[in-house]
Amino acid sequence: MKTAAVKSIATEKELLAQPADHYMSSAQLDFFKRKLVALEAELRANAEETTEHLRETVLVPDPADRATIEEEHALELRTRDRERKLIRKVQQALARIDSGEYGYCEETGDPIGLQRLLARPTATLTIEAQQRRELRQRQFGD
């Protein structure tokens, strides 16, 4: 990118309006870094809420009510586990930003694309590479 001062990108619309040759410029990387940091903070806050909620002990004599509460806790734990995995992916994406690899397919080296990164900021593959991987997994169970 040119040595001129980099204008901060505040919205997705501004990001998408950038010329193609600005792909993964410092302004775009800054936009995605802020997006990923905010996502990580939100996921960590959800984890705290879940932890606090599960610590609350509710004694109910009715077995049906107790079963409902246990099922709700199990659902919260499954959700929390998915979020824990997503936090790890967010941290890996942040590391790729720092290393200069963010926004490029780990299989082909091609640009992943702004639209895909906006939809899934932790993406490591282009849509085509992801489809090939999913097809191989269905065929061979890898």
C-alpha positions in Angstrom: 0.0 0.0 0.0 1.1 3.6 -0.5 2.9 5.4 2.2 0.1 7.9 2.6 -1.8 7.9 5.9 -4.1 5.0 6.2 -7.8 5.9 6.7 -9.5 3.7 9.2 -12.4 1.6 7.9 -15.4 1.8 10.2 -18.1 -0.1 8.3 -18.5 -3.1 6.1 -19.7 -0.8 3.3 -16.5 1.2 3.5 -14.5 -2.1 3.4 -16.3 -3.4 0.4 -15.9 0.0 -1.4 -12.1 -0.4 -1.3 -10.3 -1.1 -4.6 -9.3 -4.7 -5.3 -5.6 -3.8 -5.1 -6.1 -2.8 -1.4 -6.9 -6.4 -0.5 -5.5 -7.0 3.0 -4.1 -3.5 3.3 -3.2 -2.3 6.8 -6.6 -0.6 7.0 -8.4 -3.8 6.1 -6.3 -5.9 8.5 -7.1 -3.4 11.2 -10.8 -3.7 10.5 -10.7 -7.5 10.8 -8.5 -7.3 13.9 -11.1 -5.1 15.6 -13.9 -7.4 14.5 -12.1 -10.5 15.8 -11.2 -8.8 19.1 -14.8 -7.8 19.6 -16.0 -11.3 18.8 -13.5 -12.8 21.3 -14.7 -10.4 24.0 -18.3 -11.3 23.3 -17.6 -15.0 23.5 -15.6 -14.6 26.8 -18.5 -12.6 28.3 -20.9 -15.4 27.3 -18.6 -17.9 29.0 -18.7 -15.8 32.2 -22.5 -15.7 32.1 -22.7 -19.4 31.6 -20.3 -20.1 34.4 -22.3 -17.9 36.8 -25.6 -19.4 35.7 -24.4 -22.9 36.2 -23.1 -22.0 39.7 -26.6 -21.0 40.8 -28.0 -24.0 42.6 -31.8 -24.4 42.3 -33.4 -27.1 44.4 -36.7 -28.2 43.0 -38.6 -31.2 44.4 -40.4 -32.0 41.2 -38.5 -34.5 39.1 -39.8 -33.1 35.8 -38.7 -29.6 36.7 -35.3 -30.9 37.8 -34.9 -32.8 34.5 -35.8 -29.6 32.6 -33.2 -27.6 34.5 -30.6 -30.3 33.8 -31.4 -30.4 30.1 -31.0 -26.6 30.0 -27.6 -26.9 31.7 -26.5 -29.5 29.2 -27.5 -27.3 26.3 -25.6 -24.4 27.8 -22.5 -26.5 28.2 -22.7 -27.7 24.6 -23.1 -24.1 23.4 -20.2 -23.1 25.6 -18.0 -25.9 24.2 -18.7 -24.6 20.6 -17.9 -21.1 21.7 -14.6 -22.3 23.4 -13.6 -23.8 20.0 -14.6 -20.6 18.2 -12.4 -18.6 20.7 -9.5 -20.7 19.6 -10.2 -20.1 15.9 -10.4 -16.3 16.6 -7.1 -16.4 18.4 -5.6 -18.3 15.4 -7.0 -15.7 13.0 -5.5 -12.9 15.1 -2.1 -14.7 14.9 -2.5 -14.9 11.1 -3.1 -11.2 11.0 0.1 -10.6 13.0 2.0 -13.0 10.7 0.7 -11.5 7.5 -1.2 -14.7 6.4 -4.7 -13.5 7.1 -7.1 -13.4 4.2 -5.3 -16.0 2.1 -6.2 -19.6 1.6 -4.0 -22.0 3.6 -4.3 -24.6 0.8 -4.0 -22.5 -2.4 -2.6 -19.1 -1.2 -5.4 -17.4 -3.1 -7.3 -14.5 -1.5 -10.3 -15.8 0.5 -12.3 -12.7 -0.3 -13.8 -9.9 1.7 -17.4 -11.2 1.5 -16.4 -14.6 2.9 -14.3 -13.0 5.7 -17.1 -10.7 6.7 -19.4 -13.7 7.0 -16.8 -15.9 8.7 -13.8 -13.9 9.9 -12.0 -17.0 11.0 -12.1 -18.6 7.6 -8.8 -20.2 6.4 -9.9 -21.5 3.1 -11.6 -20.1 -0.1 -15.1 -21.3 -0.7 -13.8 -23.6 -3.4 -11.1 -25.1 -1.2 -13.7 -25.5 1.6 -16.1 -27.3 -0.7 -13.3 -29.7 -1.9 -12.4 -30.4 1.8 -16.0 -31.1 2.7 -16.4 -33.4 -0.4 -13.2 -35.4 0.6 -14.5 -35.7 4.2 -17.9 -37.0 2.9 -16.2 -39.5 0.5 -13.3 -40.7 2.7 -14.3 -39.7 6.2 -11.1 -37.7 6.8 
